[in-house]
């Protein structure tokens, strides 16, 4: 049955393509607002910079979260690239120190992990990052460095590493003389060798050092180094170059990074990945003409494709810093090193203020952190919403929690969709560990969210939230690190999936090249499939060549990467491998059929999606950018995989260079699809015939996984944490609007959730509780009105556009500890989709100002059936909905809250009477003051005024600190006492109300006698 009201179902419904002629679909989509739910903890940062003349100002560039700025030493961070950059991957940031309003940013991180996000050129700001302009080099891929001429901000050099997964000619060193209007390639080796870093001599910007590097990834390996790499130098601003050799490595050369201190420009450091045990730190004391090998400390060249960053203190050329697995410092020119503690491991970059070298910003896999005392203490990383998440799983409790593996976190994590309880430390207190490690996934057991099935690089665990213990049941019980994958019994990817059967929560699937099944929480495993991968011999190699091995499981290519069982047919299981094949079983694994679509080979099947409406129907999303193919690949079958249709051809909505990671079909609306791509979210209302960019307030970042859960759209991202779009009812029914002028959509049950989260800078956004009422208007309506009626059609509340309302003070009262809930907003009235939330409260009380009377907040309504009535011109549309108790409630019944509603309404009416009495007293005081001014010396009027003031003081609390609360405040106190929780009123509440009423009647009668 449609979600639209029955009265409008008989309308002829236009097809979406016809409907969009009259209405702009993007306008509709932009009306929906996504909310970030954390975690508020940083992700990987590989580029930082600061401002010498403004020591509190710093910039950081995340690998999936864009560019951020702080002006208070890292206490608060603000994103400054959203809306300008088409990619969230940042490679280098350069500030023109003579005029720091000018900033250049090169996109594309230089840490070539398998999940690295490609760059899309260079951007420039002339107003400290408030606005940005694209200035070229769109195809340069990853950018290792941006250097500005110290006397001329229009002269800029860029080190282009190139595309990370293939060859391209836009590599080398690029130079502009006009601030980015035009670029010249001043150094070029080949389409496979780029430049990882470059430095200008501090005293002579025409002297340039460049590190040529062949860095390229494939799904099965990382290539770092070649005989063509090495150190190059120019002394004429890049016109000519020569390769430096004296004292440098003689074999293969990999990634290179330089450091030069203004304290002694003759001293140059080069950290070099090299073969034949020649990798490490080299130092020159004559501007590179000859070099000395000063250190082979293994941390200097640890995972060089990922790290390799050296930095010299601006005031002491012998003090050198190394960012790698550990953060190291040397005081003797790199000969000896000691470790410094940073807030997080896996270090990538540092910038030191040249005016005060105790002030640094340093970057690592946990974000960016600032020190003002040379590293003795650091600013927090728990204020940066840039988490890299591999997937999202959800549990079935209320409120539901979101689970994922967070890159470079020691445990998988979970955060709530809304506040589950009151905490004092803010939203970070909600982040919990759920076992496994950074790779995830973490999959809560249906029906028992205290049990979480977890993975850590192929290691299966069962985590118990109640004890914090994780039971380990590794399939094969063998450490998979360091192997040639062809020799492994079980090939597990780092992010090996875990899937719980939707038909039996005790059936759990886990995948290597086989599908493994357990029915006893991992104690015993059964293999229910043959090898379902392509397993091409030439892809089974020890990853990392030709210099450095890197065998962490990330490059194990022939593994099953995605698995899902049909939610409507038990035993119908779809799987996809990271080297291309798609298989299906219809008998629980007894037999399997290869149903791979006719598509380019070798792509990673990132997601399989059995249709929740038709067992023969399924979708797969295939990612091929690691093979240098950025096209989107989403396929659909309606015959169990016998035939497939490509539903993302690069022309029907998803751009041709937007790789696809995930596709999901809405479980409540057939043919509504959600697709997560490398650069954002897309939606289709017609089963993939046409896609629409679903951007709204979402940042540009990879959407790694999607779930439709409890009527919400839930997403994980590779750089900006978790996001939720609440209440999909109206969204999924957009095509059914047809030619209607007014549509009121069904409203899902509104939960009386009393908890709310504290707002924090960049923190999770938690919604207030209420009934979510969505309606569509073809045009703005004169006289629009929304009424809330109870089941007897008695008016509870009414809203109109631009209606005046009390400004509600939500601050906690320090003397009573009570606080007011926020008021419902004014009713929207715009052409297109309108979203309104009623806070489930009656109207407020009486006010002497007629425009403010009966606005604001009144008592919370009881549970039960309510009716939303939308009056729009000549049309009146009604929609029933329910208000329900919080499902976790155990101490209160629906009868209790009905009694609570009645009593609080009675108290509100009583408060109205008090307010009216005060108003009458105020009017009488004004009358007496007028009489006194006219009849000076009239003793009788003076006595009357004095008596009136005595009565007034019994009703209104005297101004001052902690004065005794009088009648009005006592009534408010009683009202607040009954409004802070769902409860049955206690006897004392009734007794106290009677006491106050007696006091009121006495004062009122005495006032009447004065009149």
Secondary structure, DSSP 8 states (H G I E B T S, - for coil): --SB-GGGTTS----HHHHHHHS-HHHHHHT---EE----S---EEEEEE-TTSTT-EEEEESSS-EEEESSTTSS-EE--TTT-S---EEEEEE-GGGTT-EEEEES-S---TT------EEEESSTTSS-EE-S-TT-BEEEEEEEETTEEEEEEEEEEE-TTS--S--EEEEESSTTSS-EEEE---SS-EEEEEEEETTEEEEEEEEEE-EEEETTEEEE-BSS-EEEEESSTTSS-EEE-TTS-SS-EEEEEEEE-TT-TT-EEEEEEETTTT-EEEEESSTTSS-EEEE--GGGGTTTTT--EEEEETTEEEEEEEESSSEEEESSTTSS-EEE--SSSSEEEEEE-SS-TT-EEEEETTEEEEESSTTSS---STT----BBS--EE-SSSS-EEEE-BTT-SS-EEEESS--S--SS-GGGG-EE-SS-TT--EEEETTEEEEEEEEETTEEEEEETTTTEEEE--SS----TT--GGG-SS---TT--EEE-SS-TT-EEEESSSEEEESSTTSS-EE-S---S---GGG-S-SSEES----SSTT--SSEEEEEE-SSSTT-EEEEETTS-EEEESSTTSS-EE---S--TT-EEEEEEE-SS-TT-EEEEEE-GGGT----EEEEESSTTSS-EE---SSSSS-TT--EEEEEE-TTSTT-EEEEETTEEEEESSTTSS-EE--TT--S--EEEEEEETTEEEEEEBSS-EEEE---HHHHTGGGGTT-SEEEB----EEE--------TT--------EEEEEEESS--TT-EEEEEETT--EEEEEETT--------S--TTT--------------SEEEEEEE-SB------SSTTTTT-S---B--SEEEEEEEEETTEEEEEEEEEEE-TT--S--HHHHHHHHHHHHHHHHHHHHHHHHHHHHHHHHHHHHHHHHHSTT-HHHHHHHHHHHHHHHHHS--SSTT----HHHHHHHHHHHTSSSS----HHHHHHHHHHHHHHHHHHHHHHHH-
